[in-house]
Amino acid sequence: MSPPTVASPPGLAEATNNSLVVWQHHLAELFRTAKDRFPDVVWALTADNDDDDDNNHNNVLDEVWGHKGVCVCSFLPVALRSHLR
């Protein structure tokens, strides 16, 4: 009878890859559920990518939702003034 085999812990490369896969999955899930979780900032993705056109709402392909707190922490002050009015 042989002794039970014990799985060795993953090496650094495998652990890094596993962590990256989980992290990417969590970010993708956060992106998909942002509208339900953080409905305070939304960007409209339009067909012609013209953000200055007031009639552009007819060309909206999708919406990207986010949390204003994340934007404030991530954006440069110039971007904040132009995107978060």
N, C-alpha and C positions, 0 to 999 in steps of 0.2 A: 504494500500500500504506500503510495507516494504522499508526501505532505501536501496540504492544500496550497494552491498557488495564490499569491497575493499580488494584485495588480499594482505595479509601480506608479508613482505619481507621474503626471505628464512632464515632459521636458519643457524647457523655457519656450522653445519655438511653438510647440503644440499648445501650451497654456496661453501664449500670446494670441495664437490664431483662434482658439476657442473663445477667449475673451472678446476679440474683435468681432467674431460672428454674433455673439450675444449682444454686444454693444450696438452693432448695426441693426439687429432685429428690434431692439428697444427703441432706437431712433426712428426706424420706419413705422413702428406702431404709434409712437408719439405723433409723428407727422400725420398719420391716418386718422387719429382720434383728437387732434388738436381742436377742431371745431367744437367738440363736446366738452373739452376740458379747459380750453383757454380762449374763449370767444371774444377777445377784446381788440384784436388787430386782424385785418384781412387785406390781402392783396389780390387783385383780380388779374389773372393771366389772360391776356387778350390775343386775338389772332394777329393783329398788326402791331402789337407792342407799343402803342401810342398812348401814354398815360395822360397826356394833356387834353385829349378829346373828350368832352363831356358826353358825347353820344356813343362812346365806346362800350357802354354796358351791353349793347347788342352783340358784341364780338367776344364776350367772355367765354373762354374755354374751360377754365377751372378757377378755383380759389385756393389760396394758401393762407391758412389761419396760423396765428401765433399769439404769444403772450407779450404784452407791452413791456413787462419787466425784463424779459430776455432781450428784447430789441434795445431798450435803454442801456443795458449793460454791454451790448455787442456793437452798437452803431457808433460811428464817429459823430461828434456834435453837428457837423454840417449835414450828415445824412438824417439825423433825428429831426432837424428843422424842416427838411424837404419832404420826408416820408411820413412823419407822425404829426400831422397838423391838428 
